[in-house]
Amino acid sequence: MKKLINAIDAVITEQMEGMALAHADLLRVNLEPKFIVRADAPVADKVALVSGGGSGHEPLHGGFVGMGMLAGACPGEIFTSPTPDQMYACGLAVNSGAGVLLIVKNYTGDVLSFETAAELLHGDGVPVRTVLVDDDVAVKDSLYTAGRRGVGGTVIVEKIAGAAAEAGYDLAQVAELAQRVSISSRSMGMALTSCTTPAAGKPTFELGDDEIEIGIGIHGEPGQRRMPITDADAITTLLAEEILDDGAYTRTVRSFDPDAGDWVEQTLTSAPFQPGDRVIALVNSMGGTPASELYTVYRKLAHICEARNITIARRLIGAYITSLEMQGCSITLTRADDEMLRLWDAPVHTPALRWGV
Amino acid sequence: MITATIVEAWLQRTAAVLDENKSYLTDLDAAIGDADHGVNIARGFGAVVQKLAAQPGQSLGALFKTAGMTLMSTVGGASGMLYGNFFLKAAGVAGDRHALTDAELLAVLEAGRDGIIQRGRAEPGDKTMIDAWTPALAALRASLEAGQPPAAALDACVAAAEEGMRATIPLQARKGRASYLGERSIGHQDPGATSTYLILRALAETLATASDEM
């Protein structure tokens, strides 16, 4: 294993110190416990978005802290969820009184930790709501699994909900919108190579030179199936069809209701994509795939959408939610209405996403 | 009686055993999870031992609470939350006591196990740590109710935990990250059930050592 690190135990801390030095105008970092907040937090009268998850997915989430997106982010160890004490301290640091929305990717560790953090914040009188992102169509059913994983859709949710918070939506409104963006998103990913966590020192799974892994998550875990490598167009078609042909997906989601002071369960259905839909497309590198290959994927994706009378109204192409140095890509499509597109276009100023300023 | 000293010795032995088995647990996790269970859980129990050394003479309730909070803030991932909740619920039952009878030990362990179920919402057969906890505590209860001495009852408990752990091999995971593998999770032993077995084995060994010394 060759990596640009000093000591395995210092990987997260030193990355955070680097971010603080590089982006002092945008954010501040706290090392004990670990969290990142926007430089001007708490922002008076604005709802604060807090997300977090294992490290190794950079720029997610720390790279999205700043005006128009996240108020705070909590990095865990590599591929390990952060802990409730981080989320609790971060929530307190960003709360202006208008409340905190916790954006949770659907992984068991993240869910259990954010649930505890929500209860702690509520206990301290902080208005808190949660939204679950579960957009990975590689997971077919929710009954016999922990449900679909939260992957690329998270970036879209954080951008649009962040713009809504900046525009002055109240906590219930931001939460409702974030939930709507989440269930309007579908993603599918693939890997050309595995990746190596510093602690393990060896690749998480073995993949032959002529094999690819389809339906991966974002933690270097093996995916849904393995197949011989084909060309970019065939792989793009496979990913796009998994997304576009996915039927209605229904699951029961738990979210925190600050008025009841308790968890409420809602059954939500993601409707399948239809001709005439407008979408936001994310063609994302898993970390090791260059932009040239992402544009080759986008080229085919655009042709497929056009043939199905689906309009790509906005697009983002690059490395936004990664698995360390893994080679591969994911595609995310989010069905977007006028409100979502307007908020997508709103100014954002973070280390990894910046426009309109 | 199970004193606070014995409980601390149990947690120390747990930390040592998990550290010895760090690579074993991480390898099990690499097969169906994300290859971090051993490293995380060993770090967590190591931190618990350090915290407790700095706060001697606590009641069992306070001791378990320190253990639970420390695991929640140092392990990360689902296992930290689940084992953390185990000790927080155990703390609630242990309260101000400085020693437990055998029946109280059972009540503490059962409350902890219920805390894991409450947070994780797993059922037996989902291929999780619950598949070790459930038969282990059923065996402990049955043995104690049959009037067996605590050492024999704990041996039965550990044997049932081990059997439950091995019984996860043919199961298809329905909770946690392993569930995403679908049928590919079949044939692998669940790392969480394995760490539960090691924790209970450490408890039995600690009590056996303590009673030898008495």
Interface residues (C-beta under 8 A of the other chain):
Chain A: P33 G54 G76 E77 I78 F79 T80 S81 P82 T83 P84 D85 Q86 Y107 T108 G109 L112 S113 E115 T116 A138 V139 Y144 T145 A146 R149 T197 A199 A200 T204 F205 G217 H219 G220 E221 P222 Q224
Chain B: T26 A30 G33 D34 A35 D36 V39 N40 M72 S73 T74 V75 G76 G77 A78 S79 G80 M81 L82 R119 G120 Q172 A173 R174 K175 G176 R177 S179 Y180 L181 G182 R184
